[in-house]
């Protein structure tokens, strides 16, 4: 018995293949060669790197990353067939290390006895934990198997760096509507596997132009979804004997809508769909495009995104991208979040839409945030610098003997409630962080700051510090204490009276 056979672990069984008449249309219509493969021209087109690679008989370990229905499994099978390699398919959802080890043992035996290369296709590879992924490393490294992984998740976060470094990541994009139309048309016209042959209804299937276009548009770039809806719509039409003059089963637009129930949304709340869509939403807000922002808002709501997440992003954008150019934007965004808490969906969609359009059309300035992060940079570079003595708190008068609190000038005692004095630490006294733009209300802020700077410069040049001509009322320390004392005394007497009345009763 060859040494490879002594490796422990349950042997993976070949995937059960139901008879063709029991297979879904999407399974029957899988491409049989690269020429039938639709989409992903950047990978398997005439000059695509994968097509050129297998054309020379070479295929290295790779990872196919893309949304559902873009052909990851079909492409893996076709690449194996192109180089004449043995193909084994495992699902990370149903398999573990034992199955992987048994597959490796078979690959070692196949290579030793017949010189045949083996491709291990691991679907949903991100479902494997670190230990399971590590079990693949030495066998991918020494070429015992060529690993082809498939994932809908971002592999740079979900796959171990060690395994990722041994694989080439190829990104598959959602199919264009033209590609989905090709797949649907092929299923309608195929006489062997499709709906025009013995596996389809008697007389074949003919879609109206409106139904065809709607089917293609609702697929969202997912060929599998399109074929599943087509099959469902055909079954509905056949059950009602909906046929055209030529005897073809003719699904109507309402049959397609009924089979789909709703538009297929290419969105995953925990995956790339989530991050890509919210990225488009934020950038549309920042880019002053209310129409695009509303579209992405609607897409997130329809896909079941947490509305509180959306409200948080609106609040962040109101400060990060609008800032002081329109301070009301933050108020509107916070109010939308509060409205969501009060009334929930679906009614809160109005508040979210109002905040979205307000922020998208508001003047923009990121100077508040930029100023803050510049200050953070100084804090990180030099630590917490000493507070100037005149700004420090001096609760005891004897602390003033050490210069603490001495020399501070109360701004309200001066004209315009402003006086030129040092507020920054000595080491960065000349630093300026906030530089307002000329956008919206921030232009008013900029003018105010310029006027103050001019007044300070004039006062400094004249050698004077003008006081207010109308001094305000003197505020004594502890003011208001008498009012609070009287209030507490009244409350105490009322409580004693209520207690006495209760005892007499």
Secondary structure, 3 states (H helix, E strand, C coil): CCHHHHCCCCCCCCCCCCCHHHCCHHHHCCCCCCCCCCCCHHHHCCCCHHHHHHHCCCCCCEEEEECCCCCHHHHHHHHHHHCCCEEEEEECCCCCHHHHHHHHHHHHHHHHHHCCCEEEEEECHHHCCHHHHHHHHHHHHCCCCEEEEEECCCHHHHCCHHHHCCCEEEEECCCCHHHHHHHHHHHHHCCCCCCCCCCCCCCCECCCHHHHHHHHHHCCCCHHHHHHHHHHHHHHHHHCCCECCCCCECCCHHHHHHHHCCCCCCCCCCCHHHHHHHHHHHHHHHCCCHHHHHHHHHHHHHCCCCHHHHHHHHHHHHHHHHHHHCCHHHHHHHHHHHHHHHHCCCCCHHHHHHHHHHHHHCCCCCHHHHHHHHHHHHHHHHCCCCCCHHHCCCCCHHHHHHCCCCCCCCHHHEHHHCCCCCCCCHHHCCCCCCCCCCCCHHHHHHHHHHHHHHHHHHHHHHCCCCECCCCCCCCCCCCCHHHHHHHHHHHHHHHHHHHHHHHHC
